[in-house]
Amino acid sequence: MVIFSKAKSARPSEAFMFEGCKKGEESKLKSFINDFEGTLHTRLVKTETGINAKLKENSKVFELNSFLNLRVEKEKDWRFVSSKVTAQKERLIIIQKGENLSINCDHCTHTGTKNIKLEIRNPIESRYKYSWVQTDLAAKTEALLPTRAIPVNNQALTPRDFERKVIYHTRPEQFFTQPEQLIFYKVNKPKSKGEAIKFQDLTPVNLVQMGQPATVILKNKGLRLETTAIPGQSGRLGQQIRLKNPRTKKTIIGKVVHFNKVEVEL
């Protein structure tokens, strides 16, 4: 078995010896192996490359993320991402025939950065070695990604400039996931196309402006009435603000619920 890490730019073909190849065949075989994941056997190599290469035995080739996701028990909607072998020079993990592999992840019951120990043992020769892998255990979540670059300005966001996608992240609670509420916010830093929006990237815009008439929705035990009042302050979504009834001159307190709309519970 050969396990390679994309983070190390490792080439699985480095784990194989090539003998008796005709001109150009070795290069073609290496290219095929470097792009391959799964079980390598003679018939497959012939089918995919057209080369009559004979493997002494079948070999399994795994990218490190794929291998960990296959072999380590975790929650259904969790996934290992950004995995890399931490040894400075180790590019490939090779398990020979007759060797046993065990995997130890002490804290894989919650998401975050993990250090996983791979132990390779040869029980007949009483030999063993360790490889350490650093990886992120991420949870599946939905996120909103801009379909274009979003600059910093005072304009509220437009839902049509975003798309909803499934991503994996160690802290899924960071992401803003309500497209219908984007209109109530602006970004506080530039966002690139495809860069998921987090709560910390957003600043609420004022939906109600001081001194500009706003619709007031009066609610009381199922009854709903509408009137107009003058805000004594500007307000963001969910903020409690003071308003003055222009007819009675009384001050009321309400919660901002939309552009120029305030809700008052009586």
ZALO-161909 format. One line per field, with one value per residue: residue in three letters; residue number from 1; x, y, z of N, C-alpha, C in turn. Coordinates in steps of 0.001 Angstrom, whole numbers, plus 500000, padded with zeros to 6 digits. Example, Ala and Ser with C-alpha at 12.3 -4.5 7.8 and 13.67 -1.06 7.14 Angstrom:
2
rest = c(ala  ser)
nr = c(1  2)
n.px = c(513190  512850)
n.py = c(494310  497750)
n.pz = c(507800  507080)
ca.px = c(512300  513670)
ca.py = c(495500  498940)
ca.pz = c(507800  507140)
c.px = c(513200  512900)
c.py = c(496700  500030)
c.pz = c(507800  507870)
//
This chain:
266
rest = c(met  val  ile  phe  ser  lys  ala  lys  ser  ala  arg  pro  ser  glu  ala  phe  met  phe  glu  gly  cys  lys  lys  gly  glu  glu  ser  lys  leu  lys  ser  phe  ile  asn  asp  phe  glu  gly  thr  leu  his  thr  arg  leu  val  lys  thr  glu  thr  gly  ile  asn  ala  lys  leu  lys  glu  asn  ser  lys  val  phe  glu  leu  asn  ser  phe  leu  asn  leu  arg  val  glu  lys  glu  lys  asp  trp  arg  phe  val  ser  ser  lys  val  thr  ala  gln  lys  glu  arg  leu  ile  ile  ile  gln  lys  gly  glu  asn  leu  ser  ile  asn  cys  asp  his  cys  thr  his  thr  gly  thr  lys  asn  ile  lys  leu  glu  ile  arg  asn  pro  ile  glu  ser  arg  tyr  lys  tyr  ser  trp  val  gln  thr  asp  leu  ala  ala  lys  thr  glu  ala  leu  leu  pro  thr  arg  ala  ile  pro  val  asn  asn  gln  ala  leu  thr  pro  arg  asp  phe  glu  arg  lys  val  ile  tyr  his  thr  arg  pro  glu  gln  phe  phe  thr  gln  pro  glu  gln  leu  ile  phe  tyr  lys  val  asn  lys  pro  lys  ser  lys  gly  glu  ala  ile  lys  phe  gln  asp  leu  thr  pro  val  asn  leu  val  gln  met  gly  gln  pro  ala  thr  val  ile  leu  lys  asn  lys  gly  leu  arg  leu  glu  thr  thr  ala  ile  pro  gly  gln  ser  gly  arg  leu  gly  gln  gln  ile  arg  leu  lys  asn  pro  arg  thr  lys  lys  thr  ile  ile  gly  lys  val  val  his  phe  asn  lys  val  glu  val  glu  leu)
nr = c(1  2  3  4  5  6  7  8  9  10  11  12  13  14  15  16  17  18  19  20  21  22  23  24  25  26  27  28  29  30  31  32  33  34  35  36  37  38  39  40  41  42  43  44  45  46  47  48  49  50  51  52  53  54  55  56  57  58  59  60  61  62  63  64  65  66  67  68  69  70  71  72  73  74  75  76  77  78  79  80  81  82  83  84  85  86  87  88  89  90  91  92  93  94  95  96  97  98  99  100  101  102  103  104  105  106  107  108  109  110  111  112  113  114  115  116  117  118  119  120  121  122  123  124  125  126  127  128  129  130  131  132  133  134  135  136  137  138  139  140  141  142  143  144  145  146  147  148  149  150  151  152  153  154  155  156  157  158  159  160  161  162  163  164  165  166  167  168  169  170  171  172  173  174  175  176  177  178  179  180  181  182  183  184  185  186  187  188  189  190  191  192  193  194  195  196  197  198  199  200  201  202  203  204  205  206  207  208  209  210  211  212  213  214  215  216  217  218  219  220  221  222  223  224  225  226  227  228  229  230  231  232  233  234  235  236  237  238  239  240  241  242  243  244  245  246  247  248  249  250  251  252  253  254  255  256  257  258  259  260  261  262  263  264  265  266)
n.px = c(500844  500489  500621  500006  500671  499117  499784  502479  503387  503903  504826  503264  504441  507089  507367  507634  509537  510939  511529  513070  511671  510477  511433  510018  507954  508274  507983  505333  503993  504616  503335  500666  500336  500755  498478  496546  494161  493346  493151  495920  496521  497756  496088  494536  496459  497301  494885  494433  496758  497792  500131  502094  502694  503896  502875  504392  502864  499543  498847  497811  496841  496556  495385  496203  494123  491868  492423  492397  489735  488484  489396  489325  487156  484395  482053  479135  478815  481294  484674  488076  490424  492994  495258  498532  501768  503830  506559  509601  511005  509544  507649  506086  504043  504668  503428  504453  504021  502929  503198  501541  499084  498169  495954  495837  493820  493304  491497  489280  486613  485574  485537  488332  491901  493992  496366  497475  498525  500193  500937  503199  503760  505839  505131  506474  509222  509490  509572  508908  507491  506748  504477  503554  500659  499278  496143  492976  489908  486849  483506  480525  478846  476593  477278  477481  478664  480340  479598  481036  483701  483448  483386  484401  481965  479261  476995  474183  474149  473471  471381  471465  474075  475332  475901  474686  476546  477810  480257  483251  484326  486270  485043  482027  480032  480772  479876  477784  474504  472038  470522  468370  468595  470797  470457  470361  472863  476315  479623  482610  485154  487040  485779  486662  485746  484005  484818  483846  481274  481548  480175  481708  482574  480657  478759  476023  473616  472046  468636  466612  466335  467257  464850  463514  460359  458867  457287  455225  454466  451951  451373  449211  448124  447309  446081  446742  448031  448802  450841  452375  455536  458128  461460  463706  466295  468776  468603  469504  468892  466847  467443  466487  464696  463870  460850  458719  455364  453789  451278  450255  452448  453741  456351  457513  458780  460370  461167  463473  462618  462728  463507  462767  460775  459272  458585  456202  455385  452448)
n.py = c(498812  502219  505444  508750  512254  515113  517595  517481  517282  514753  511903  509001  507100  506996  505014  502676  500242  500181  498025  496876  498437  499756  502452  505441  504150  503906  506558  507032  505128  506039  508513  507676  506237  508268  509764  508153  506433  503755  500184  498793  496678  494194  493814  496154  498161  497558  497983  500741  502051  500746  499399  496496  495818  494077  493525  492573  492100  492978  496389  498950  502288  505318  508621  510788  512172  510784  508200  508453  509239  506933  505001  505886  506101  508260  511033  510973  513148  514336  515098  514438  516885  518722  517190  516190  514692  514986  514685  516042  515108  512997  511804  509846  507227  503954  500724  497552  494189  491888  493572  495326  497833  500303  502816  505741  508044  510227  512261  512393  512826  515295  518253  519955  520706  517892  515480  512588  509305  506927  503606  501264  497889  495003  491925  489491  490003  491578  494384  497886  501082  504619  507026  510397  512311  515383  516890  518340  517905  518213  519561  519004  521617  524227  527094  530547  531760  534310  535190  536906  539324  541140  544411  546717  548862  551171  549889  547747  544167  542003  539299  537891  537934  535841  532354  529256  526750  523474  522964  521911  522414  523241  524827  525231  526877  529474  530508  532530  531870  532594  533586  535309  537296  538771  541292  542991  543618  544734  544201  544186  543956  543366  540749  537861  536275  533278  532987  531998  533496  534789  535389  537347  538854  540647  543663  545207  547158  550384  550229  551831  555317  558122  560581  560201  559286  556241  553056  551764  548830  547738  545389  543222  540669  539073  540997  543427  546443  549290  552193  555447  556717  558864  558135  558510  557907  556247  552822  549328  545947  544216  545908  547869  550844  554354  556052  558735  559460  561348  562464  562172  562903  561238  559099  556020  552630  550443  547509  547146  545708  545572  547345  550645  549801  549130  547218  547032  545772  545625)
n.pz = c(500000  499191  500438  499772  500112  499029  499941  500266  497753  496782  494778  493915  492240  492942  494768  493428  491544  488308  485680  482695  480856  477759  475562  476629  477952  480749  481655  480907  482453  485029  485044  484851  487289  489139  488909  489870  491973  494081  493540  492092  489382  487065  484749  484773  484398  481805  480403  480808  480017  477825  477898  478221  481049  483852  487087  490098  492308  493415  494187  496446  496153  497794  498286  500965  502423  501452  502343  505188  505571  504810  506610  509302  512030  512374  512711  510571  508732  508693  507671  506794  505956  504196  504888  505942  506017  508800  509170  508081  505800  504896  502356  501263  502548  503025  503030  503317  502013  504434  506543  509205  509742  512044  513310  515180  516609  518979  519574  517847  518169  518004  515957  514333  514375  514088  515329  514082  514648  512748  512875  511797  511636  511566  512290  512150  511901  514078  513864  513847  512934  513046  511707  511598  511182  510339  510367  509389  510882  509621  509522  507658  506023  504965  502964  501957  498948  497210  493831  492440  492865  495889  496819  499493  500558  501161  500463  500734  500646  497822  497240  494765  494005  495178  495845  497119  498666  499516  501936  503721  506994  509923  511770  511457  512421  512006  509619  507585  506632  505548  502872  502307  504162  503538  502466  504584  505359  504944  503588  505578  504763  501751  499654  497926  494824  495326  497960  501047  503038  506275  509582  510844  508733  508102  508446  509973  508157  508438  508708  509293  509304  511248  511865  509474  508270  509374  508931  511409  513009  514932  517396  519127  520914  518652  517138  514594  513669  511626  511553  511319  512332  513703  513685  516407  516273  514258  513068  513182  511918  514152  516266  519108  519033  519570  518846  517716  517912  515528  515770  518432  519832  521569  522831  521645  521892  519695  517665  515052  512001  509259  506173  506877  508633  511719  514583  517144  520258  522005)
ca.px = c(500000  501215  499801  500739  500068  499184  500419  503929  503654  504503  504451  503180  505324  508395  507382  507727  510723  510586  512594  512833  510717  510901  511533  508771  506977  508408  507393  503879  503519  504710  502267  499416  500305  500674  497111  495655  493820  492636  493984  496660  496824  498311  495073  494139  497532  497230  493681  494495  497956  498158  501477  502100  503520  503504  503125  504699  501682  498645  499179  496770  497357  495578  495724  496119  492774  490966  492738  491908  488276  488062  489834  489125  485755  484037  480648  478765  478995  482615  485663  489449  490882  494309  496136  499923  502722  504557  508014  510097  511468  508675  506710  505209  503947  504637  503185  504836  503305  503319  503181  500225  498952  497153  495761  495423  493387  492744  490486  488477  485203  485157  486258  489516  493183  494318  497622  497146  499699  500105  501964  503409  504472  506128  505096  507427  510569  509407  509955  507795  507844  505613  504343  502593  499893  498479  494975  491814  488652  485891  482098  479789  477962  476284  477840  477171  479896  480114  479837  481945  484410  482594  484211  483879  481267  478122  475828  473730  474457  472390  471398  471774  475532  475828  475367  474794  477305  478226  481698  483661  485141  486411  484140  480915  479172  481260  479408  476456  473838  470671  470600  467301  468961  471978  470105  470464  474277  477369  480882  483565  486436  486788  485628  486952  484785  484143  485280  482636  480979  481429  479502  482651  482800  479472  478342  474630  473337  470894  467404  465766  467142  466735  464127  462760  459180  458941  456052  455226  453495  451507  450871  448677  447273  446746  445690  447870  447699  449953  450812  453647  456194  459415  462544  464602  467655  468883  468593  469827  467977  466741  467777  465395  464880  462797  460116  457713  454108  453633  449936  450104  453735  454254  457507  457339  459988  460095  462295  463630  462397  462984  463749  461720  459689  459551  457530  455970  454504  451645)
ca.py = c(500000  503485  506580  509955  513502  516188  518745  517299  517094  513424  511128  507584  506279  506894  503802  501509  500041  499894  497260  496357  499266  500303  503910  506165  503413  504234  507877  506897  504390  506912  509508  506997  505919  509516  510273  507025  506011  502494  498984  498601  495300  494106  494010  497554  498938  497302  498627  502201  502625  500011  498840  495156  495843  493034  493840  491384  491899  494118  497452  499946  503660  506209  509974  510757  512526  509682  507062  508722  509231  505544  504105  506402  506252  509645  511334  510746  514334  514901  514680  514916  517736  519368  516263  516147  513981  516069  514515  516978  514453  511876  512185  508709  506193  502691  499535  496379  492945  491291  494587  495718  499260  500733  504257  506227  509442  510314  513302  512485  512931  516664  518827  520755  520181  516640  514786  511163  508434  505693  502663  500156  496806  493714  491013  488385  490504  492420  495756  498837  502486  505516  508227  511333  513069  516517  517009  519049  517166  519275  519174  519432  522747  525062  528434  531454  532154  535329  534804  537932  540019  542087  545471  547381  550129  551323  549278  546451  543056  541532  537833  537310  537894  534736  531010  528387  525536  522635  522949  521268  523346  522843  525649  525571  527902  530789  530922  533127  530917  533024  534508  536311  538366  539489  542682  543777  543712  545073  543577  545091  543757  542817  539303  537350  535328  531927  533000  531886  534628  534510  536435  538423  539648  541459  544760  545561  548502  551016  550028  552977  556521  559110  561703  559832  558525  554786  552327  551091  547734  547558  544019  542979  539474  538689  542181  544051  547749  550012  553643  556049  557453  559446  557571  559438  557408  555244  551483  548138  544816  543687  546905  548611  552285  555252  556743  559666  559521  562765  562946  562272  563368  560271  558297  554560  551827  549329  546728  547259  544388  545632  548714  551574  549126  548893  546429  547395  544850  546369)
ca.pz = c(500000  499115  500837  499410  500564  498039  500571  500130  496322  496631  493592  494273  491395  493585  495592  492558  490714  486920  485030  481345  480111  476482  475537  476845  478759  482174  481874  480779  483626  486202  484932  485166  488721  489913  488825  490154  493331  494068  493506  490842  488992  485708  483721  484783  483787  480368  479870  480896  479381  476619  478093  478800  482258  484807  488485  490896  493164  493417  495140  496675  496191  498407  498714  502426  502872  501110  503210  506539  505548  504646  507687  510660  512406  512693  512438  509169  507892  508932  506683  506965  504859  504375  505608  505517  506873  509460  509057  507081  504573  504531  501306  501045  503573  502282  503849  502532  502271  505709  507592  509695  509984  513003  513279  516485  516674  520333  519741  516629  518530  517733  514825  514641  513905  514768  515067  514027  514577  511970  513328  510847  512329  510935  513448  511996  512170  515280  513528  513742  512725  513172  510886  512181  510191  510830  509504  509928  510847  509315  509444  506470  506272  503804  503058  500856  498279  496186  492438  491928  493937  496595  497418  500681  500326  502062  499842  501242  499747  496953  497221  493456  493854  495994  495627  498286  498381  500648  502169  504968  507773  511328  512583  510562  513008  511607  508302  507414  505728  505249  501731  502330  505086  503053  502179  505810  505737  503993  503998  506208  504091  500405  499554  496590  494247  495851  499354  501864  503918  507702  510343  511143  507519  507837  509322  509663  507632  509081  507951  509629  509436  512184  511287  508281  508688  509245  509225  512712  513084  516314  517570  520463  521028  517361  516386  513905  513123  511095  511623  510950  513416  513340  514512  517081  516053  513194  513654  512395  512088  515504  517269  519721  518835  520013  517787  518219  517171  515163  516123  519891  520363  522541  522414  521753  521644  518796  517128  513602  511395  507816  505752  507277  509358  513137  515199  518545  520978  522987)
c.px = c(500883  500241  500597  499962  500226  499891  501940  504352  504342  503986  504435  504119  506712  508508  507588  509075  510277  511771  512145  511850  511319  510898  510146  507772  507053  507761  505870  503288  503544  503595  500914  499294  500116  499278  496073  495392  493003  493599  494595  496862  497170  497284  494659  495193  497516  496060  493838  495664  498316  499529  501359  503063  502986  503872  503380  503543  500809  499062  498012  497421  496247  496172  495398  494736  491801  491162  492175  490391  487724  488295  489542  487639  485489  482556  480380  479097  480303  483598  487037  489856  492261  495280  497552  500744  503648  506073  508526  510418  510514  507609  505683  505202  503744  504461  503428  503973  503833  503351  501738  500214  497857  497139  495220  495100  492639  491560  489624  486980  484700  486029  487447  490763  493588  495724  497350  498421  499379  501258  502021  504279  504683  506203  506112  508832  510626  509929  508708  508336  506575  505663  503278  501954  499161  497335  493904  490602  487528  484476  481474  478846  477631  476877  477415  478479  479584  480407  480688  482675  483479  483476  483589  483243  480081  476850  475480  473994  473211  472444  471785  473285  476166  475191  475603  475533  477595  479745  481968  484594  485165  485485  482956  480018  479598  480544  477976  475723  472439  470673  469555  467631  470215  471690  470236  471920  475127  478643  481796  484992  486160  486689  485835  485824  485056  484613  484055  482509  480810  480706  480427  482951  481714  479251  476908  474527  472147  469674  466421  466675  466463  466051  463320  461579  459327  457577  456206  454104  453183  450876  450392  447707  446555  446262  446924  447392  448968  449734  452175  454214  457544  460503  463392  466048  467631  468956  468891  468822  468023  467020  466514  465669  463669  462152  459093  456497  453832  452268  449802  451350  454320  455435  457211  458667  459618  461360  462310  463523  462669  463285  462529  460522  460147  458336  457439  454988  453770  451204)
c.py = c(501243  504608  507840  511191  514570  517412  518677  517162  515763  512740  509653  506700  506110  505636  502536  501473  499627  499204  496827  497165  499725  501824  504553  505460  503781  505579  507811  506179  505262  507946  508911  506745  507188  510126  509261  506901  504736  501328  498818  497113  495278  494404  495481  498422  498784  498037  500134  502797  501966  499360  497476  495114  494797  493470  492554  491052  493144  495135  498420  501315  504568  507603  510049  511128  511379  508502  507273  508688  507816  504731  504596  506631  507691  509833  511280  511931  515064  514358  515236  515709  518286  518486  516297  515349  515031  515904  515319  516297  513369  512336  511092  507817  504877  501538  498319  495178  492324  492290  494944  497217  499507  502255  504709  507715  509619  511264  513483  512481  514360  517244  519661  520119  518975  516173  513293  510354  507181  504792  501478  499096  495606  492685  489879  488834  491419  493835  496630  500242  503320  506606  509099  512167  514201  516754  517844  518154  518194  518719  519732  520577  523446  526444  529234  531974  533207  534784  535843  538545  541066  543150  545998  548707  550178  550690  547952  545373  542626  540008  537226  537240  536746  533424  530171  527103  524775  522667  522154  522219  522899  523642  526118  526672  529318  531353  531446  532329  531336  534044  535610  537479  539126  540972  543584  544055  544263  544397  544630  544877  543150  541297  538881  536434  533937  531852  533061  533042  534145  535668  537629  539302  540693  542532  545124  546974  549075  550865  551178  554171  557518  560249  561390  558941  557027  554183  551606  550061  547500  546180  543836  541804  539130  539845  542837  545354  548407  551510  554160  556820  557940  558872  558676  559038  556444  553862  550381  547032  544311  544689  547588  550105  553059  555913  557680  559652  560987  563343  563175  562827  562422  559492  556823  553878  550654  548664  546840  545862  544376  547089  549586  550901  548801  548192  546796  546399  545658  545464)
c.pz = c(500000  499465  500545  499838  499492  498601  500453  498671  496053  495371  493955  493470  492005  494443  494761  491835  489315  486246  483637  480525  478778  476559  475671  477741  480238  482502  481839  481990  484879  486197  485294  486666  489551  489904  489296  491657  493245  494085  492124  490583  487509  484634  483629  484099  482267  479738  479779  480133  478055  476711  478755  479990  483232  486220  489248  491837  493091  494481  495256  496820  496727  498590  500203  502950  502639  502057  504613  506588  505438  505907  509114  510926  512852  512424  510931  508268  508175  507905  507061  505728  505210  505153  505051  506519  507472  509426  507875  505751  504086  503542  501047  502279  502839  503265  502966  502892  503568  506853  507950  509998  511013  513047  514617  516417  517989  520439  518487  516923  518385  516629  515293  514071  514743  514392  515188  513865  513766  512397  512365  511524  511411  512055  513352  512376  513395  515014  513497  513508  512798  512108  511535  511077  510892  509848  510181  509779  510762  509212  508174  506830  504957  504041  501836  500274  497221  494785  491718  493114  494554  497255  498709  500271  501275  501525  500525  500196  498967  496866  495878  493197  494634  495556  496872  497890  499676  500745  503441  505701  509232  512239  511723  511102  512621  510381  508325  506333  505303  504108  501764  503266  504664  502826  503406  506213  504588  504476  504613  505717  502726  500447  498108  496113  494819  497289  500277  502850  505360  508393  510575  509934  507298  508902  508973  509091  508410  508183  508176  509875  510377  511429  510051  508675  508404  509552  510551  512730  514560  516448  519007  520402  519721  516528  515774  513258  512606  511221  511200  512140  512919  514250  515136  516949  514871  513832  512669  512690  513531  516613  517798  519560  519372  518795  518428  517295  516826  515552  517626  520569  521422  521945  522637  521431  520762  518285  515610  512980  509889  507469  506075  507927  510778  513747  516678  519143  522051  524130)
//
